[in-house]
């Protein structure tokens, strides 16, 4: 992939929205990824999604249009930033529907699918520096839930108490949205790909699973164990057993730069219905 340094009116099909994270520099940010013109992966950062106006908030599988420029602090070839930073105007176009077993979405997402983690890791550390990809696991063998830190790191919490330039009330008094809550659990899939002799284990960091946890916690009247059983039901019983599950993978900048044995995490899922043929197997 050889993308330009600047892309005017880039048209991107959004497939990934990571869970929001506080930032000492930019407030609260979301990493977005998708397919430029429906073909090449691009990562868009920073975007302060919850602070966008309603007409700029893009759902997954929507087409968005904005000006991009290559990130200067990120060596990964897919990494771009909005040209005007947090002031960039994002035009949201149509959203691809799920009818006909997700046919419209499949026509873009399934253009390039990998079946081997070993191959992807080799590409990450080769000349291409691949850092975003779609993977079809050979077999998903487990879904793990682990307790995590219950609060954001202290520096982020302190920053959240400071007056903000995101003055949502127009009062000039630094009024702001409450900081996004940290999910106090981590979620992982264990799976095999072509050539693997033992299962791999990758963390899931998309917005969807975080939002699901908070919704389930509300339904469960604050019972975290019951909420996590609901999360498990969807991510294991439904996605693994009832859907044609693929992973959107992305590297973390830190682990990719440090040449970690596996720099990838799961940044999103693609889960169209199983085909009629698959249901007969």
C-alpha positions as CSV (number, residue, x, y, z in Angstrom):
1,X,0.0,0.0,0.0
2,X,1.4,3.4,-1.0
3,X,-1.0,6.1,0.1
4,X,-0.5,9.9,-0.5
5,X,0.8,12.2,2.2
6,X,-2.4,14.3,1.9
7,X,-5.8,13.1,0.9
8,X,-8.4,15.7,0.0
9,X,-11.9,14.7,0.7
10,X,-11.0,11.2,1.6
11,X,-14.0,8.9,1.5
12,X,-13.7,6.2,4.1
13,X,-16.0,3.3,5.0
14,X,-15.9,3.2,8.8
15,X,-15.5,-0.3,10.1
16,X,-13.8,0.3,13.5
17,X,-14.4,2.6,16.4
18,X,-12.3,1.9,19.5
19,X,-13.5,2.6,23.0
20,X,-12.9,6.3,23.9
21,X,-9.8,7.0,26.0
22,X,-8.9,10.2,27.9
23,X,-5.9,12.1,26.7
24,X,-3.9,14.8,28.5
25,X,-3.4,16.6,25.3
26,X,-6.7,16.3,23.4
27,X,-9.3,15.5,26.1
28,X,-11.1,12.3,25.1
29,X,-10.3,10.5,21.8
30,X,-11.5,7.7,19.7
31,X,-9.4,5.8,17.1
32,X,-11.3,5.2,14.0
33,X,-10.4,2.9,11.1
34,X,-11.9,2.0,7.8
35,X,-11.4,1.4,4.1
36,X,-10.4,4.3,2.0
37,X,-12.6,4.3,-1.1
38,X,-13.7,0.9,0.2
39,X,-10.2,-0.6,-0.6
40,X,-7.2,0.4,1.5
41,X,-7.1,0.5,5.3
42,X,-6.6,3.8,7.0
43,X,-6.5,4.7,10.7
44,X,-7.9,8.2,11.7
45,X,-6.7,9.8,14.9
46,X,-7.4,12.0,16.8
47,X,-11.2,12.3,16.7
48,X,-13.1,13.4,19.8
49,X,-16.2,11.5,18.8
50,X,-18.5,12.3,21.8
51,X,-17.9,16.0,21.3
52,X,-18.8,16.0,17.6
53,X,-22.1,17.7,16.6
54,X,-24.9,15.2,15.9
55,X,-24.6,15.5,12.2
56,X,-20.9,14.5,12.3
57,X,-21.3,11.4,14.5
58,X,-20.8,8.5,12.2
59,X,-22.1,5.0,12.9
60,X,-20.0,2.0,11.8
61,X,-20.4,1.0,8.2
62,X,-21.1,4.6,7.2
63,X,-19.2,6.5,4.6
64,X,-17.5,9.6,5.9
65,X,-15.7,12.3,4.0
66,X,-12.9,14.5,5.4
67,X,-9.4,15.9,4.6
68,X,-6.5,13.7,5.9
69,X,-2.8,14.0,6.2
70,X,-0.2,11.5,7.1
71,X,0.5,11.3,10.9
72,X,4.0,12.7,11.7
73,X,4.3,10.8,14.9
74,X,3.2,7.4,13.7
75,X,5.4,5.3,11.4
76,X,2.5,2.9,10.5
77,X,1.6,3.6,6.8
78,X,-2.2,3.5,7.5
79,X,-2.1,6.2,10.1
80,X,-3.6,9.6,9.2
81,X,-4.9,12.6,11.1
82,X,-7.7,15.0,10.2
83,X,-6.0,17.9,8.5
84,X,-7.7,20.4,10.8
85,X,-7.3,18.2,13.8
86,X,-10.3,18.3,16.1
87,X,-11.8,21.1,14.1
88,X,-12.0,19.0,10.9
89,X,-15.5,18.9,9.4
90,X,-16.7,15.4,8.9
91,X,-19.4,14.8,6.3
92,X,-21.4,11.6,7.1
93,X,-23.0,10.0,4.1
94,X,-25.0,6.8,3.8
95,X,-24.7,3.7,5.9
96,X,-24.5,0.2,4.4
97,X,-27.4,-1.9,5.4
98,X,-27.5,-5.5,6.7
99,X,-30.0,-6.9,4.2
100,X,-29.2,-9.9,2.1
101,X,-26.9,-11.3,4.8
102,X,-24.8,-8.2,4.9
103,X,-24.1,-8.4,1.1
104,X,-23.2,-4.7,0.8
105,X,-20.8,-4.8,3.7
106,X,-19.2,-8.0,2.6
107,X,-18.5,-6.6,-0.8
108,X,-15.9,-4.3,0.8
109,X,-14.8,-6.1,4.0
110,X,-14.1,-9.4,2.4
111,X,-11.9,-8.1,-0.4
112,X,-8.7,-8.9,1.5
113,X,-8.9,-11.5,4.4
114,X,-6.0,-13.2,6.0
115,X,-6.1,-16.7,7.6
116,X,-2.7,-16.7,9.3
117,X,-1.5,-14.6,12.2
118,X,2.1,-15.7,11.5
119,X,1.8,-14.1,8.0
120,X,0.3,-10.9,9.4
121,X,3.0,-10.5,12.0
122,X,5.7,-11.0,9.3
123,X,4.0,-8.3,7.3
124,X,3.9,-6.0,10.3
125,X,7.7,-6.3,10.6
126,X,8.4,-6.4,6.9
127,X,8.7,-3.6,4.4
128,X,4.9,-3.0,4.4
129,X,4.6,-2.4,8.2
130,X,1.1,-3.7,7.9
131,X,-0.9,-2.5,11.0
132,X,-4.5,-3.1,10.1
133,X,-6.1,-6.2,8.6
134,X,-9.1,-8.5,8.5
135,X,-8.6,-12.0,9.8
136,X,-10.7,-15.1,9.6
137,X,-9.8,-17.4,12.5
138,X,-9.7,-21.1,11.8
139,X,-11.3,-21.9,15.1
140,X,-12.3,-19.7,18.1
141,X,-11.8,-21.8,21.2
142,X,-12.5,-19.5,24.1
143,X,-13.7,-16.1,25.4
144,X,-12.0,-14.8,28.6
145,X,-13.1,-12.0,31.0
146,X,-10.6,-10.6,33.4
147,X,-10.9,-7.9,36.0
148,X,-9.0,-4.7,35.1
149,X,-8.3,-1.3,36.6
150,X,-11.5,0.3,37.7
151,X,-10.4,3.9,37.0
152,X,-8.3,5.6,34.4
153,X,-4.7,6.3,35.3
154,X,-4.3,9.2,37.8
155,X,-2.9,11.7,35.3
156,X,-6.0,11.4,33.1
157,X,-8.3,11.7,36.1
158,X,-6.6,14.9,37.2
159,X,-6.8,16.3,33.7
160,X,-10.6,15.6,33.7
161,X,-11.1,18.0,36.6
162,X,-9.5,20.9,34.8
163,X,-11.6,23.5,32.9
164,X,-12.1,22.4,29.4
165,X,-12.1,24.1,26.0
166,X,-15.1,21.9,25.1
167,X,-17.6,24.3,26.6
168,X,-20.8,22.6,25.7
169,X,-23.1,25.0,27.5
170,X,-21.8,28.2,25.8
171,X,-21.4,29.7,29.3
172,X,-17.6,30.1,29.0
173,X,-17.3,28.4,32.4
174,X,-15.7,25.3,31.2
175,X,-18.9,23.2,31.3
176,X,-18.2,19.7,29.9
177,X,-19.5,16.2,29.4
178,X,-18.6,13.8,32.1
179,X,-15.5,11.8,31.2
180,X,-16.2,8.4,29.6
181,X,-16.3,5.7,32.2
182,X,-13.6,3.0,32.2
183,X,-14.8,-0.5,31.7
184,X,-13.4,-2.4,34.7
185,X,-12.9,-5.7,32.8
186,X,-10.8,-6.8,29.8
187,X,-12.2,-9.2,27.2
188,X,-10.2,-11.7,25.1
189,X,-10.7,-14.2,22.3
190,X,-8.6,-17.4,22.2
191,X,-8.4,-18.8,18.7
192,X,-6.3,-20.7,16.1
193,X,-5.3,-19.6,12.6
194,X,-3.6,-21.5,9.8
195,X,-0.3,-23.0,10.9
196,X,-0.9,-22.5,14.6
197,X,0.0,-25.3,16.9
198,X,-1.5,-23.7,20.0
199,X,-4.2,-21.0,20.5
200,X,-3.5,-17.3,20.4
201,X,-5.1,-14.8,22.8
202,X,-5.9,-11.3,21.8
203,X,-7.6,-8.5,23.7
204,X,-10.8,-6.9,22.3
205,X,-10.8,-3.1,22.4
206,X,-13.7,-2.0,20.3
207,X,-16.4,0.5,21.5
208,X,-19.1,-2.0,20.9
209,X,-18.1,-4.4,23.7
210,X,-17.6,-1.5,26.2
211,X,-21.0,-0.1,25.4
212,X,-22.5,-3.6,25.7
213,X,-21.1,-4.0,29.2
214,X,-22.6,-0.7,30.4
215,X,-26.0,-1.6,28.9
216,X,-25.9,-5.0,30.5
217,X,-24.9,-3.6,33.8
218,X,-28.0,-1.4,33.7
219,X,-30.2,-4.3,32.8
220,X,-28.6,-6.3,35.6
221,X,-29.2,-3.5,38.2
222,X,-25.5,-3.2,38.9
223,X,-24.7,-6.9,39.2
224,X,-21.3,-7.0,37.4
225,X,-21.2,-10.8,37.2
226,X,-24.6,-11.0,35.6
227,X,-23.7,-8.2,33.2
228,X,-20.6,-10.1,32.1
229,X,-22.6,-13.3,31.6
230,X,-24.7,-11.3,29.2
231,X,-21.6,-10.1,27.4
232,X,-20.4,-13.7,27.2
233,X,-23.7,-14.8,25.8
234,X,-23.4,-12.4,22.9
235,X,-19.6,-12.7,22.2
236,X,-19.5,-16.5,22.6
237,X,-23.0,-18.0,22.2
238,X,-24.1,-15.6,19.4
239,X,-21.0,-14.4,17.6
240,X,-18.9,-17.7,17.8
241,X,-21.7,-20.2,17.4
242,X,-24.3,-18.4,15.3
243,X,-22.3,-15.9,13.1
244,X,-19.6,-16.0,10.5
245,X,-17.1,-14.3,12.8
246,X,-14.1,-12.4,11.5
247,X,-11.7,-10.1,13.4
248,X,-10.6,-6.6,12.5
249,X,-7.0,-6.4,13.8
250,X,-4.8,-3.4,14.5
251,X,-1.4,-3.0,16.0
252,X,-0.7,-0.8,19.0
253,X,1.9,1.8,18.2
254,X,3.9,1.0,21.3
255,X,4.1,-2.8,20.7
256,X,4.6,-2.4,17.0
257,X,7.5,0.1,17.6
258,X,9.0,-2.2,20.3
259,X,8.9,-5.2,17.9
260,X,6.7,-7.2,20.3
261,X,6.2,-10.9,19.4
262,X,2.6,-10.0,18.5
263,X,1.7,-6.3,18.2
264,X,-1.9,-6.9,17.2
265,X,-5.2,-6.6,19.2
266,X,-8.8,-7.1,18.1
267,X,-10.1,-3.6,17.3
268,X,-13.5,-4.8,15.9
269,X,-15.6,-7.7,14.8
270,X,-17.4,-8.5,11.6
271,X,-20.2,-10.9,12.2
272,X,-22.6,-11.5,9.3
273,X,-25.1,-14.4,9.4
274,X,-23.8,-17.8,8.6
275,X,-24.5,-18.9,5.1
276,X,-27.1,-21.6,4.5
277,X,-24.3,-24.0,3.5
278,X,-22.4,-23.4,6.8
279,X,-25.6,-24.1,8.8
280,X,-25.9,-27.5,7.2
281,X,-22.4,-28.6,8.2
